[in-house]
Amino acid sequence: MDITTSLKASETNNEWYVVDATDVPLGRLSSQIAMVLRGKHKPNFTPHVDNGDHVVVINAEKVRLTGHKRDNMEFHYHTGFAGGLKTILAGAELDGKHPERVVERAVKRMLPKWSALSRKMYKKLHVYAGTEHPHTAQQPKTMTIKGAK
């Protein structure tokens, strides 16, 4: 009879990965990043422990939206003032000032419900619009996305 072992927070080992989002569908990219952030790719996955790895996403502005999502997918946010509900299209956000927010939002919504543990996982996501990132000192490994062309 095998004994199931539960991982402790002191036994975790975090690695760094870098992902190039050029021409990768947003759904495939975000689901695999969420899996790595959560730690489900490791054999010692424990649901209540943050065992995930850091993920650096570069070229977030070149992520691919299939179908008519670039023109039809809307994101809503509120300014906090009365009548302050704002809407922005995914294509306008990718072409605008902060294209990395599209990837950040997609990954955040694929993590577990907003709790202290999911906030810890989300802090390990680093998204950049261009090819440069300040995490070269961590020597990140390249991660390939399955199903990307």
N, C-alpha and C positions, 0 to 999 in steps of 0.2 A: 504494500500500500504506500503510495507516494504522499508526501506531506506538502501542502501548498504553503509557500513562503510569501510573506508580505514584506514589501520593501519599506525601509525607514527613510526619513528625509535625509539623514546623515550618510546614507549609502548611495545617494544618487551621484551620477557622473554626467555632467552636461557637456555636449560637444557643440561646435559651430558649423553651420552649413550655409552655403551661398547658392542662390537660385537665380538664374537668368530668366526673366518673364517675357522675353521677346517672342511674340507669336504663339504663346501658350494660352489655351482657353482659360478664362477666369475661374470657372468652376473646378476644373481639374487641378489648377494651381492651388487654389485656396483649400480644397479638401485635403490634399496631400500635405500642405504646410500645417494645417490644423492637426493632422495626425502626428506629425513630428513634434509640434509644440506640446501636444498632450503626452507624448511618450509611448503611443500605441505601437510604434514600430520596433520597440525593444521587447526582448523575451521576458523581462521582469516587470512588465507593466502592472502598476497598482493604481486603481482609480482615485484613491484619496491622497496620493502623493504626487507632487510636481516633479516628474522624472523626465520632462521634455527637454529638447535641445533648443539652442538659439538658431533662428533662421534669418538670414540677410537676403532680402529680395532686391535685385537691381533691375533696371529698365522697366519699372512698373508702368511707365507711360506707354509702353509698347505691348501691353497685354491685349489679347484678342477677345473680343466680344462677338459671339456667333449670332447669326440670325439678325433680327432687327433690334437687339438689345441696346445697341449704341444710341438709337433714336427713341426707343420706347421705355427703357428701364429708368424709373424715377427713384430718387432718394429724397426723403423728407427729413427736415430738421426744424427745430423751433428755436427762435432767438431768445425766448424767455419773456418777451413783451407781449401785450395783448394783440392778437391778430398777427403774430410773428411766425406763422407756419410758412416755411420756405421749401421750395422744390427745385431740384437740379437734375438734369438728365445725365446719364452715365457718360455719354460722348462729350458733353460740355465740361464735365469734371476732368475727363482724361486730357482734353485739350486745354484746360484752364491752368490755374496757378498751382493746384495741389493734386496732381494725378495719382499720387500714391494712396490717397484716401479710398479709392475704389478697391484696391487690394486689401487694405487694412480693414475696411468694413466687411468685406466678404469673408475674411478669415475670422474676424471677431464673432460673426454670426454663426460660424460653424463650430466654435468652441462651446463647452457646456454653458448652462445658464449663468448669468452674471453673478459670480460669487467671488470670495477672496481667492480661491484657488484658480479660477479662470482669469482673474486679473493678473495673477502671478505668471500664468502661461502667456497671456497677451503681451506682457512686458518684454518677453523674449523675442518678439517679432520686430524686425528693423527693416523698413521699406524705404527705398530711395528711387527717385524718378530716373536718374541717370545711371551711368556705369560705375561711378566712383562711390566708395563707401569708406568710412573711417575704421573699419573692423579688420584691417589686414594683420594687425598684431596678434589676433586670436587664431590666425592660420585656418580659416574656414575651409571645409571640404566642399567640393562641388556636388550638388544634389541634382539628379536628373528627374524630370517629371515624366511619369509613365503616360503614354498616350499623346505626348506632345510631338508635333511634326517638326 
